[in-house]
Amino acid sequence: MEKRLMLFLSIFFSMTVHAQSTKIEFTEYTLDNGLHVILHQDNSTPIVAVSVLYHVGSKDEEPGRTGFAHFFEHLMFEGSENIKRGEYMNIVQANGGVLNANTSHDRTYYYQVLPSNQLKLGLWLESERMLHAIIDNKGVETQREVVKEEKRSRVDNQPYASFQEEIFKRAYRKHPYQNVPIGTMEDLNAASLEEFIAFYKKWYVPNNATLSIAGDFDIKEIKGLIQKYFGEIPKGTKQIKRTEIVEPPLDGEVRDTVYDNIQLPGIFMAYRMPPQTDEDAYALGMLTQLLSSGRSSRFYKEIVDKQQLGLQVFAFPYNLEDGGLFVSLALANMGKDIADLEAAINLEIDKVKGELISEREYQRVLNQLENSFVSQNSSMAGIAERLADYHVYYGDANLINTEIERYRKITREDLKRVANKYLTKENRVILYYLPKSGQNQ
């Protein structure tokens, strides 16, 4: 048994070292129409991930017209001049592929994972989306109902699911981050077909997009195919101007109560963070690992296990291009006072602010980050997405190989410093989530 265990550990560690030392090779260039292309060739398995990141999210929407970027996430599956309505997904699935899309405050992202012999299909489908997407009354009305149902099922009728909207509208008062990607149904209902068409022509253009492909292909061949399918798409002519609004300091704790269809009270805390490219954002991300990653984390050991105040306690960085949020959330155990839960969370944060973490804790957290860094490069879809993200947000796709060094440079002193700088009462929003049954008591 001991020999088998030693053999297993030997194999495991050799695989880990190999994964950590494997560099993601890639080629990148820009077409004449402004489309940025990133290619990672890996012929080990016969699959290919084709993705397009459009640098448009909810922060780029006009006042009174929220939800457009998320709406287009759906609308651009309607079809094109050469793809029948509703057939986009069917085509991918019939050819052995999977696909999906997502929208954030900063981007809209589409991807397909296909057998590599269907690479041309993937390129054609994405080029059709970029050049010939159907935007008409029928498609708009269909997707309006789809988005309404998504909001009802994923937000309105899910316990605690409104926290994102409730937090962001209090954390930001001027910056468009105050609007969450799903937007409001009132804005979508009020929008005209002409407004949707104008939004498409402005944002879903090659000079606002990154085509990132990872998998089984030949570099020379794929470059010719990309030129064939994307090279003749016209460059967008509308000026793309990012918001220049700088959110002023919060200047005081914002505290409120939300009554929801829930059984257990919850608490949601959000501290303002610097932009995701800032060195301090990396240190704050490391702090969330320390506080809530796994059973060895401080939140779990003290609040969940020892005091049994919380059923669940988490912290995570909501990283954003113009500055995000350091979020802590907790659900109270049955019969426990939510004020006591808040006090316990504050005490753990105060400990980080008051004293250096131990070398052992520091190494554990760094190991967790390193393992996460490696695992994110374990699939072609993950590699394609990360290459696009690093290029768009950081201007350096090679961070897919080197970003872990940014974490390794963070010291225990840095963790204490950023905790004292950002995790302050004056820089946070606190929401108590309470059952509706107690609203009038």
BATI-624212 format. One record per residue (C-alpha): x, y, z; residue number from 1; residue in one letter. Coordinates in pm, 1 decimal. Last residue first. Example, Ala and Ser with C-alpha at 12.3 -4.5 7.8 and 13.67 -1.06 7.14 Angstrom:
residues 2
PT         xx         yy         zz    nr   rest
PT     1367.0     -106.0      714.0     2      S
PT     1230.0     -450.0      780.0     1      A
END
This chain:
residues 441
PT         xx         yy         zz    nr   rest
PT    -4257.1     4308.2     1235.2   441      Q
PT    -4350.8     4432.0      893.1   440      N
PT    -4057.5     4279.7      701.8   439      Q
PT    -4029.3     3961.1      907.8   438      G
PT    -4194.1     3725.8      660.8   437      S
PT    -3991.7     3888.0      383.6   436      K
PT    -3688.1     3701.4      513.8   435      P
PT    -3377.6     3918.8      570.1   434      L
PT    -3077.9     4005.6      351.6   433      Y
PT    -2856.7     4256.4      531.1   432      Y
PT    -2656.9     4466.6      291.4   431      L
PT    -2324.5     4630.5      367.9   430      I
PT    -2147.6     4867.6      126.9   429      V
PT    -1786.8     4955.5      190.0   428      R
PT    -1513.7     5215.6      165.0   427      N
PT    -1569.6     5420.6      481.7   426      E
PT    -1566.5     5105.0      695.2   425      K
PT    -1224.2     5011.5      565.0   424      T
PT    -1102.1     4712.6      368.5   423      L
PT     -917.0     4922.6      107.7   422      Y
PT     -602.4     5071.9      262.5   421      K
PT     -572.3     4860.9      576.7   420      N
PT     -623.5     4535.3      389.3   419      A
PT     -393.7     4661.5      115.0   418      V
PT     -109.7     4712.3      364.5   417      R
PT     -151.9     4382.1      548.4   416      K
PT     -140.2     4187.2      223.6   415      L
PT      158.5     4388.4      101.4   414      D
PT      348.4     4311.3      423.0   413      E
PT      294.1     3940.3      362.2   412      R
PT      462.1     3995.7       28.3   411      T
PT      324.6     3995.8     -324.4   410      I
PT      596.3     3918.2     -580.0   409      K
PT      473.1     3559.8     -618.5   408      R
PT      130.8     3691.2     -715.8   407      Y
PT      271.6     3891.3    -1005.1   406      R
PT      482.9     3591.9    -1103.1   405      E
PT      161.6     3392.8    -1151.3   404      I
PT       83.1     3625.9    -1440.9   403      E
PT      373.1     3490.7    -1649.3   402      T
PT      247.0     3230.0    -1892.1   401      N
PT     -107.6     3348.6    -1963.1   400      I
PT       40.5     3692.7    -1905.2   399      L
PT      174.5     3647.2    -2258.2   398      N
PT     -147.9     3799.4    -2393.5   397      A
PT      -27.0     4145.4    -2288.9   396      D
PT     -247.9     4452.1    -2336.5   395      G
PT     -389.1     4400.1    -1988.0   394      Y
PT     -763.7     4407.3    -2045.3   393      Y
PT     -793.6     4309.3    -2410.1   392      V
PT     -483.0     4093.5    -2454.1   391      H
PT     -511.4     3917.8    -2119.2   390      Y
PT     -879.0     3847.1    -2175.6   389      D
PT     -826.5     3706.6    -2525.4   388      A
PT     -546.4     3474.5    -2414.9   387      L
PT     -754.6     3370.3    -2114.4   386      R
PT    -1051.6     3275.4    -2327.0   385      E
PT     -855.7     3068.0    -2577.9   384      A
PT     -666.5     2888.8    -2300.7   383      I
PT     -983.1     2800.4    -2111.6   382      G
PT    -1155.7     2666.4    -2422.8   381      A
PT     -847.6     2458.0    -2510.4   380      M
PT     -849.8     2303.2    -2165.7   379      S
PT     -593.4     2264.7    -1884.6   378      S
PT     -471.9     2624.2    -1879.2   377      N
PT     -704.4     2722.5    -1596.3   376      Q
PT     -571.8     2425.4    -1399.7   375      S
PT     -219.7     2569.5    -1389.4   374      V
PT     -323.5     2907.6    -1250.1   373      F
PT     -552.6     2740.2     -996.8   372      S
PT     -264.2     2527.4     -871.8   371      N
PT      -43.1     2835.8     -845.7   370      E
PT     -312.1     3025.4     -657.7   369      L
PT     -356.2     2741.9     -410.8   368      Q
PT       19.6     2718.1     -359.9   367      N
PT       34.5     3092.7     -291.2   366      L
PT     -239.1     3054.2      -29.3   365      V
PT      -55.8     2771.0      143.9   364      R
PT      274.4     2959.3      131.4   363      Q
PT      122.4     3265.5      299.1   362      Y
PT      -44.4     3052.0      561.1   361      E
PT      288.1     2890.0      648.7   360      R
PT      474.0     3220.5      651.6   359      E
PT      220.6     3346.0      904.6   358      S
PT       -9.1     3637.5      829.3   357      I
PT      119.5     3975.1      934.4   356      L
PT      -82.6     4150.4     1201.9   355      E
PT     -344.9     4419.1     1246.2   354      G
PT     -513.8     4444.5      908.3   353      K
PT     -537.9     4068.6      866.4   352      V
PT     -681.7     4041.9     1218.3   351      K
PT     -926.3     4323.1     1141.2   350      D
PT    -1063.9     4119.9      848.2   349      I
PT    -1122.7     3823.7     1079.1   348      E
PT    -1292.8     4051.2     1333.9   347      L
PT    -1514.6     4208.1     1069.4   346      N
PT    -1640.9     3864.7      964.8   345      I
PT    -1718.4     3774.9     1327.6   344      A
PT    -1898.4     4106.3     1384.6   343      A
PT    -2112.1     4047.7     1075.9   342      E
PT    -2212.4     3703.6     1200.8   341      L
PT    -2297.3     3846.2     1542.4   340      D
PT    -2520.0     4103.8     1372.4   339      A
PT    -2683.4     3820.4     1177.2   338      I
PT    -2797.9     3660.4     1500.3   337      D
PT    -2793.3     3281.4     1487.3   336      K
PT    -3112.1     3074.0     1507.7   335      G
PT    -3041.6     2868.0     1198.0   334      M
PT    -2691.2     2937.5     1073.7   333      N
PT    -2639.2     3269.3      901.2   332      A
PT    -2552.1     3293.8      534.5   331      L
PT    -2235.1     3483.4      451.9   330      A
PT    -2095.8     3711.3      187.2   329      L
PT    -1768.9     3895.0      136.5   328      S
PT    -1705.5     4092.0     -181.8   327      V
PT    -1396.2     4289.3     -282.1   326      F
PT    -1539.6     4505.3     -559.3   325      L
PT    -1418.9     4629.6     -895.8   324      G
PT    -1220.6     4908.8    -1056.3   323      G
PT    -1227.7     5035.8    -1415.3   322      D
PT    -1162.4     4702.5    -1589.3   321      E
PT    -1338.8     4487.4    -1333.3   320      L
PT    -1245.0     4221.7    -1080.0   319      N
PT    -1517.7     4098.6     -847.2   318      Y
PT    -1271.5     3961.3     -591.8   317      P
PT    -1407.6     3679.7     -373.3   316      F
PT    -1495.1     3617.9      -10.3   315      A
PT    -1714.5     3340.8      122.2   314      F
PT    -1896.7     3231.9      437.5   313      V
PT    -2148.8     2946.3      444.3   312      Q
PT    -2367.0     2810.0      724.7   311      L
PT    -2246.3     3088.1      947.4   310      G
PT    -2236.1     3131.3     1322.4   309      L
PT    -2091.6     2787.6     1390.8   308      Q
PT    -1830.0     2942.0     1623.8   307      Q
PT    -1556.6     2685.7     1549.3   306      K
PT    -1647.2     2539.0     1210.6   305      D
PT    -1831.4     2809.4     1018.3   304      V
PT    -1694.8     3132.1     1167.1   303      I
PT    -1342.9     3036.2     1276.4   302      E
PT    -1226.8     2756.0     1050.1   301      K
PT    -1433.8     2859.3      751.2   300      Y
PT    -1355.9     3229.4      756.3   299      F
PT     -985.7     3170.2      816.4   298      R
PT     -936.4     2925.0      533.4   297      S
PT     -834.5     2562.5      594.2   296      S
PT    -1176.3     2434.4      493.3   295      R
PT    -1141.1     2582.2      146.0   294      G
PT    -1062.1     2925.1        7.5   293      S
PT    -1231.5     3183.0      228.0   292      S
PT    -1005.7     3428.1      405.9   291      L
PT     -663.2     3348.3      263.5   290      L
PT     -794.8     3314.0      -88.8   289      Q
PT     -981.0     3644.6      -55.5   288      T
PT     -653.5     3801.4       55.6   287      L
PT     -479.4     3685.5     -261.5   286      M
PT     -737.8     3869.0     -466.1   285      G
PT     -666.5     4178.1     -259.4   284      L
PT     -296.6     4144.1     -340.6   283      A
PT     -369.6     4111.2     -711.0   282      Y
PT     -596.2     4416.5     -702.6   281      A
PT     -313.6     4606.4     -531.3   280      D
PT      -90.3     4550.1     -832.5   279      E
PT     -346.1     4726.8    -1052.5   278      D
PT     -460.3     4547.0    -1369.4   277      T
PT     -797.6     4459.7    -1215.1   276      Q
PT     -882.0     4824.7    -1154.3   275      P
PT     -875.2     4934.1     -785.9   274      P
PT    -1119.0     4781.5     -533.1   273      M
PT    -1425.2     4917.8     -353.8   272      R
PT    -1538.6     4709.1      -57.6   271      Y
PT    -1850.1     4493.8      -73.0   270      A
PT    -2030.7     4321.7      214.5   269      M
PT    -2329.0     4089.7      176.1   268      F
PT    -2503.7     3947.0      483.0   267      I
PT    -2758.7     3671.0      490.0   266      G
PT    -3064.9     3574.3      687.5   265      P
PT    -3189.7     3216.5      640.8   264      L
PT    -3533.5     3132.6      503.1   263      Q
PT    -3540.4     3345.0      190.0   262      I
PT    -3794.9     3518.9      -29.5   261      N
PT    -3623.1     3855.6        6.9   260      D
PT    -3620.3     4166.3      222.2   259      Y
PT    -3317.3     4385.7      152.3   258      V
PT    -3168.5     4596.7      432.9   257      T
PT    -2923.1     4885.3      393.3   256      D
PT    -2581.1     5015.2      491.0   255      R
PT    -2354.1     5246.7      295.5   254      V
PT    -2032.5     5320.5      486.0   253      E
PT    -1878.5     5659.2      428.1   252      G
PT    -1690.1     5857.1      172.0   251      D
PT    -1767.2     5631.6     -127.4   250      L
PT    -1478.7     5792.2     -310.5   249      P
PT    -1561.1     5948.8     -648.2   248      P
PT    -1617.9     5723.9     -951.2   247      E
PT    -1413.5     5841.4    -1245.7   246      V
PT    -1625.0     5878.8    -1556.5   245      I
PT    -1418.1     5860.5    -1873.4   244      E
PT    -1639.0     5598.6    -2036.0   243      T
PT    -1487.0     5434.6    -2337.6   242      R
PT    -1527.6     5590.1    -2679.8   241      K
PT    -1572.7     5379.4    -2989.7   240      I
PT    -1626.1     5613.9    -3282.6   239      Q
PT    -1857.6     5460.8    -3541.6   238      K
PT    -1698.6     5344.3    -3867.1   237      T
PT    -1651.9     4976.5    -3789.1   236      G
PT    -1402.8     4802.9    -4017.2   235      K
PT    -1559.7     4615.9    -4301.9   234      P
PT    -1555.1     4234.0    -4302.9   233      I
PT    -1327.2     4136.1    -4592.4   232      E
PT    -1055.9     3974.2    -4382.2   231      G
PT    -1289.3     3770.9    -4162.6   230      F
PT    -1374.1     3449.0    -4347.1   229      Y
PT    -1096.5     3430.4    -4604.8   228      K
PT     -830.5     3599.8    -4392.3   227      Q
PT     -911.5     3362.0    -4108.7   226      I
PT     -889.8     3065.8    -4347.3   225      L
PT     -547.7     3173.2    -4474.7   224      G
PT     -420.1     3214.2    -4119.4   223      K
PT     -562.8     2873.1    -4036.4   222      I
PT     -355.7     2700.3    -4303.8   221      E
PT      -25.2     2852.7    -4196.7   220      K
PT      -86.0     2780.2    -3829.5   219      I
PT     -199.2     2418.1    -3877.6   218      D
PT     -483.8     2316.0    -3650.6   217      F
PT     -566.8     2121.5    -3334.7   216      D
PT     -643.6     2357.9    -3050.6   215      G
PT     -678.1     2719.2    -2946.2   214      A
PT     -841.6     3009.3    -3126.6   213      I
PT     -882.2     3370.6    -3010.1   212      S
PT    -1056.4     3626.7    -3230.1   211      L
PT    -1044.7     3963.0    -3054.5   210      T
PT    -1307.0     4225.4    -3132.8   209      A
PT    -1357.6     4601.9    -3134.8   208      N
PT    -1182.1     4661.4    -3469.5   207      N
PT    -1373.5     4364.6    -3613.8   206      P
PT    -1717.8     4513.8    -3542.8   205      V
PT    -1983.0     4426.3    -3290.2   204      Y
PT    -1973.9     4762.5    -3106.7   203      W
PT    -2099.9     5040.7    -3331.4   202      K
PT    -2298.9     4850.8    -3591.9   201      K
PT    -2469.1     4637.5    -3328.0   200      Y
PT    -2564.0     4935.3    -3111.4   199      F
PT    -2706.7     5115.3    -3414.6   198      A
PT    -2919.1     4812.3    -3503.2   197      I
PT    -3054.2     4792.5    -3149.0   196      F
PT    -3139.5     5162.3    -3149.3   195      E
PT    -3316.7     5130.9    -3485.2   194      E
PT    -3529.0     4846.1    -3351.0   193      L
PT    -3651.5     5074.9    -3074.5   192      S
PT    -3575.7     5052.7    -2705.5   191      A
PT    -3856.4     5106.6    -2452.7   190      A
PT    -3902.2     4737.5    -2376.9   189      N
PT    -3529.0     4692.7    -2316.6   188      L
PT    -3516.0     4991.4    -2081.6   187      D
PT    -3822.3     4881.1    -1883.4   186      E
PT    -3690.7     4524.4    -1864.7   185      M
PT    -3389.4     4649.0    -1674.9   184      T
PT    -3027.4     4556.3    -1725.1   183      G
PT    -2898.2     4198.8    -1731.1   182      I
PT    -2543.0     4333.3    -1725.9   181      P
PT    -2565.2     4517.1    -1391.9   180      V
PT    -2597.1     4896.2    -1386.0   179      N
PT    -2399.3     5083.5    -1118.2   178      Q
PT    -2092.8     4996.9    -1324.0   177      Y
PT    -2205.8     5294.5    -1532.5   176      P
PT    -1991.7     5521.0    -1310.3   175      H
PT    -2183.2     5793.0    -1125.2   174      K
PT    -2327.8     5642.1     -807.9   173      R
PT    -2134.5     5317.3     -776.5   172      Y
PT    -2134.2     5100.3     -460.4   171      A
PT    -2507.0     5143.2     -404.3   170      R
PT    -2627.7     5038.7     -749.5   169      K
PT    -2362.5     4767.8     -750.1   168      F
PT    -2470.6     4599.2     -427.5   167      I
PT    -2844.2     4574.8     -497.0   166      E
PT    -2792.4     4457.1     -855.8   165      E
PT    -2544.2     4189.6     -750.3   164      Q
PT    -2748.2     4091.3     -444.3   163      F
PT    -3061.3     4018.3     -648.5   162      S
PT    -2982.3     3646.8     -647.6   161      A
PT    -3029.7     3616.6     -267.5   160      Y
PT    -3292.4     3344.9     -316.7   159      P
PT    -3376.6     3284.4     -682.8   158      Q
PT    -3714.9     3392.5     -819.3   157      N
PT    -3628.7     3743.7     -934.0   156      D
PT    -3273.1     3666.2    -1042.2   155      V
PT    -3223.8     3343.9    -1236.6   154      R
PT    -3581.0     3243.0    -1324.5   153      S
PT    -3742.9     3585.2    -1360.9   152      R
PT    -3439.1     3744.8    -1522.1   151      K
PT    -3401.2     3455.5    -1765.3   150      E
PT    -3771.9     3473.9    -1849.8   149      E
PT    -3744.2     3843.4    -1927.3   148      K
PT    -3431.5     3778.5    -2135.2   147      V
PT    -3610.3     3514.1    -2344.1   146      V
PT    -3915.6     3737.6    -2388.0   145      E
PT    -3702.7     4022.1    -2517.7   144      R
PT    -3523.0     3766.0    -2731.3   143      Q
PT    -3833.1     3683.4    -2931.1   142      T
PT    -3934.2     4049.1    -2966.3   141      E
PT    -3589.4     4141.9    -3097.8   140      V
PT    -3577.7     3845.8    -3337.2   139      G
PT    -3919.9     3924.1    -3482.7   138      K
PT    -3852.6     4296.7    -3507.8   137      N
PT    -3526.7     4254.8    -3696.7   136      D
PT    -3158.1     4217.8    -3620.0   135      I
PT    -3023.9     3918.4    -3809.7   134      I
PT    -2644.0     3899.2    -3779.0   133      A
PT    -2463.4     3937.8    -4112.7   132      H
PT    -2106.8     4053.4    -4051.5   131      L
PT    -1995.0     3960.2    -3699.7   130      M
PT    -2232.9     3668.2    -3651.3   129      R
PT    -2156.7     3541.0    -3999.9   128      E
PT    -1783.7     3559.6    -3922.0   127      S
PT    -1844.0     3357.1    -3606.8   126      E
PT    -2032.2     3085.7    -3795.0   125      L
PT    -1777.1     3073.5    -4076.8   124      W
PT    -1484.9     3033.3    -3837.0   123      L
PT    -1658.3     2752.7    -3649.6   122      G
PT    -1751.6     2572.5    -3971.0   121      L
PT    -1397.1     2599.5    -4102.3   120      K
PT    -1270.6     2436.2    -3782.7   119      L
PT    -1503.4     2137.4    -3822.8   118      Q
PT    -1222.3     1883.5    -3872.2   117      N
PT    -1091.8     2003.2    -3536.4   116      S
PT    -1393.5     1862.4    -3355.7   115      P
PT    -1564.4     2166.8    -3210.3   114      L
PT    -1558.2     2388.8    -2902.5   113      V
PT    -1748.9     2711.9    -2963.6   112      Q
PT    -1711.5     3046.4    -2791.9   111      Y
PT    -1879.0     3384.3    -2752.3   110      Y
PT    -1779.1     3664.5    -2512.7   109      Y
PT    -1936.5     4001.6    -2440.9   108      T
PT    -1717.8     4236.6    -2237.8   107      R
PT    -1675.3     4491.5    -1959.5   106      D
PT    -1974.9     4479.6    -1720.8   105      H
PT    -2007.5     4112.2    -1802.2   104      S
PT    -2168.9     3904.8    -2075.2   103      T
PT    -2152.6     3534.4    -2149.3   102      N
PT    -2167.0     3299.4    -2444.2   101      A
PT    -2202.6     2928.3    -2515.6   100      N
PT    -2112.8     2652.6    -2754.4    99      L
PT    -2071.7     2278.2    -2782.0    98      V
PT    -1966.7     2077.5    -3084.4    97      G
PT    -2032.5     1741.5    -3245.7    96      G
PT    -2144.6     1868.5    -3584.0    95      N
PT    -2515.1     1851.0    -3503.1    94      A
PT    -2443.6     2056.7    -3190.9    93      Q
PT    -2286.5     2341.1    -3386.9    92      V
PT    -2560.7     2348.4    -3650.9    91      I
PT    -2838.9     2325.4    -3392.4    90      N
PT    -2699.3     2620.3    -3200.0    89      M
PT    -2711.8     2848.2    -3503.0    88      Y
PT    -3042.5     2715.7    -3639.1    87      E
PT    -3284.4     2949.2    -3456.3    86      G
PT    -3343.0     3167.1    -3761.6    85      R
PT    -3182.4     3022.3    -4071.2    84      K
PT    -2815.3     3089.9    -4124.9    83      I
PT    -2706.0     3275.1    -4441.2    82      N
PT    -2844.0     3623.1    -4371.1    81      E
PT    -2777.4     3557.6    -4007.2    80      S
PT    -2913.8     3363.9    -3711.0    79      G
PT    -3087.0     3431.5    -3382.4    78      E
PT    -2773.4     3349.3    -3180.8    77      F
PT    -2668.1     3713.7    -3199.3    76      M
PT    -2980.7     3816.1    -3011.0    75      L
PT    -2883.8     3630.3    -2695.3    74      H
PT    -2547.3     3794.4    -2622.2    73      E
PT    -2705.6     4098.2    -2784.3    72      F
PT    -2944.0     4132.1    -2491.0    71      F
PT    -2651.0     4110.7    -2250.1    70      H
PT    -2486.9     4403.4    -2427.9    69      A
PT    -2814.7     4599.9    -2442.1    68      F
PT    -2910.1     4555.1    -2075.9    67      G
PT    -2933.5     4924.5    -1993.6    66      T
PT    -3080.3     5174.6    -2235.5    65      R
PT    -3180.5     5461.0    -2010.2    64      G
PT    -2825.3     5590.5    -1992.4    63      P
PT    -2630.4     5461.0    -2293.8    62      E
PT    -2448.2     5131.2    -2264.4    61      E
PT    -2070.9     5087.9    -2244.7    60      D
PT    -2061.2     4984.1    -1876.4    59      K
PT    -2294.6     4694.3    -1958.5    58      S
PT    -2035.0     4526.7    -2171.6    57      G
PT    -1843.6     4582.9    -2492.6    56      V
PT    -1496.4     4466.3    -2590.0    55      H
PT    -1619.3     4187.1    -2813.1    54      Y
PT    -1440.4     3861.5    -2740.2    53      L
PT    -1460.3     3598.4    -3012.2    52      V
PT    -1385.6     3231.6    -2955.3    51      S
PT    -1301.6     2920.7    -3152.9    50      V
PT    -1192.8     2620.1    -2947.6    49      A
PT    -1048.7     2330.0    -3144.6    48      V
PT    -1053.8     1956.3    -3090.3    47      I
PT     -855.2     1662.9    -3227.8    46      P
PT     -625.9     1616.9    -2924.2    45      T
PT     -246.2     1659.5    -2900.9    44      S
PT     -229.0     1901.1    -3192.5    43      N
PT     -198.0     2215.7    -2982.2    42      D
PT     -167.0     2542.0    -3175.1    41      Q
PT     -246.6     2863.6    -2988.2    40      H
PT     -362.7     3145.7    -3213.5    39      L
PT     -446.6     3507.7    -3124.8    38      I
PT     -611.7     3736.8    -3380.5    37      V
PT     -692.7     4106.3    -3340.4    36      H
PT     -956.1     4232.7    -3583.6    35      L
PT     -862.6     4588.4    -3689.7    34      G
PT     -982.5     4578.2    -4051.4    33      N
PT     -625.6     4529.9    -4177.8    32      D
PT     -595.5     4214.0    -3971.5    31      L
PT     -403.3     4212.6    -3643.3    30      T
PT     -144.1     3960.4    -3527.1    29      Y
PT      -89.4     3701.9    -3258.8    28      E
PT       94.4     3370.8    -3237.9    27      T
PT       88.2     3150.2    -2932.0    26      F
PT      298.8     2919.9    -2718.1    25      E
PT      157.6     2830.8    -2378.2    24      I
PT      463.2     2734.5    -2175.6    23      K
PT      466.1     2405.7    -1993.0    22      T
PT      666.6     2439.2    -1671.7    21      S
PT      370.1     2437.3    -1436.7    20      Q
PT      212.4     2142.9    -1615.4    19      A
PT      535.5     1942.9    -1605.5    18      H
PT      581.7     2014.7    -1234.6    17      V
PT      226.7     1902.5    -1168.3    16      T
PT      265.4     1585.3    -1373.9    15      M
PT      586.8     1496.3    -1189.7    14      S
PT      411.7     1566.0     -861.4    13      F
PT      124.6     1332.9     -941.1    12      F
PT      345.0     1052.4    -1073.9    11      I
PT      564.7     1054.9     -763.3    10      S
PT      261.2     1081.3     -537.1     9      L
PT      103.8      778.7     -703.9     8      F
PT      424.2      577.8     -678.6     7      L
PT      458.4      668.3     -310.1     6      M
PT      100.4      560.7     -247.8     5      L
PT      152.8      234.3     -431.4     4      R
PT      468.5      164.8     -227.3     3      K
PT      280.2      240.5       95.7     2      E
PT        0.0        0.0        0.0     1      M
END
